[in-house]
Amino acid sequence: MTSPTAPSTAGPGPNGGSAVGATTGAGIAADVASFQGQPAVHLRSPDGARATVLLHGGHLVSWVPAGGSEMLYLSPHSSHGGSSAVRGGVPVVFPQFSTRGTLPRHGFVRNRPWTLLEQSQRGRNAFAVFGLSDDDATRAIWPQAFSLELTVSIEARRLEIELAVINTGETNLSFNAALHTYLRCNDVIKTQLEGLMDRNYLDQTNGEERNQWVDVVTVAKELDRIYFNAPAGPLTLRELGRRLQISQAGFADTVVWNPGPERCAQLPDMPPDGWAEMMCVEAAQIGEAVTLSPGEEWAGMQTLEAAG
């Protein structure tokens, strides 16, 4: 999962922040900077691509392709740290999706402090690996032994995010997971998501199961769909002057979500018009839980590539 360590390439990221020295997991020395007052790792590839990951939640909050503009939506009303998850970017969902269980919504790892395990550069690629393992606090609400690794890799106009799960316990481990990716849109009403035609989905706004009978998904009001057994991709998010290709591996399902104007106005961590600037396209494992034997590992990846 991890690669041989190379000298740290951290530095000020797209949102600035002063770098501060820090010692991270396994004694690895790295430059951990700040983002909105929270410890963060800034990645920059040799060709100019940039990304920022908070240690709080292992949360990717910014991705700027080489020669491009910000591709992720981050709410200006969001908190950044403490007990609250960040609204926007790419929250890590584990071991529960939404309220489909007894744990807090979307599990607990998006609110836990992660450790920087490695930060390196290889050729045109820059990447960082973050880790999180069970502790007394997680076992108090979910008595399972686990180890997570999140790898964020950027190169040119391409972003890869991989979540790996290892069962470090002595009994079977079952979980759901997702990468809850918030994509920035200039105007979501004029944005189209293509590639899900003929796929069955659960409409979570009314509990109905339906079939996607047209190729284009658009947003005019609240949209909350789980596409089961979704294609690996690529899906295409298309708007005037910009095109993004979205692929996934390891994850079986895809979630498409936008709160719409009415629900968005009720969310305390989003501006009332924030819904018009984003669409979530999430790589997810929801319909069928992953079960790992002791020592077994699972990994899922989402890849974004800006094509215009």
Beta strands, then each sheet from edge to edge (+ up, - down):
strand 1: 20-23
strand 2: 29-35
strand 3: 38-44
strand 4: 50-54
strand 5: 59-64
strand 6: 92-93
strand 7: 115-122
strand 8: 125-133
strand 9: 146-155
strand 10: 158-167
strand 11: 173-179
strand 12: 182-184
strand 13: 192-194
strand 14: 200-203
strand 15: 208-211
strand 16: 216-217
strand 17: 223-227
strand 18: 235-239
strand 19: 242-249
strand 20: 253-258
strand 21: 278-292
strand 22: 297-306
sheet 1: 1+ 2- 3+ 4- 5+
sheet 2: 6+ 11- 21+ 12-
sheet 3: 6+ 11- 21+ 20- 17+ 14- 15+
sheet 4: 7+ 8- 9+ 10- 22+ 19- 18+ 13- 16+
end
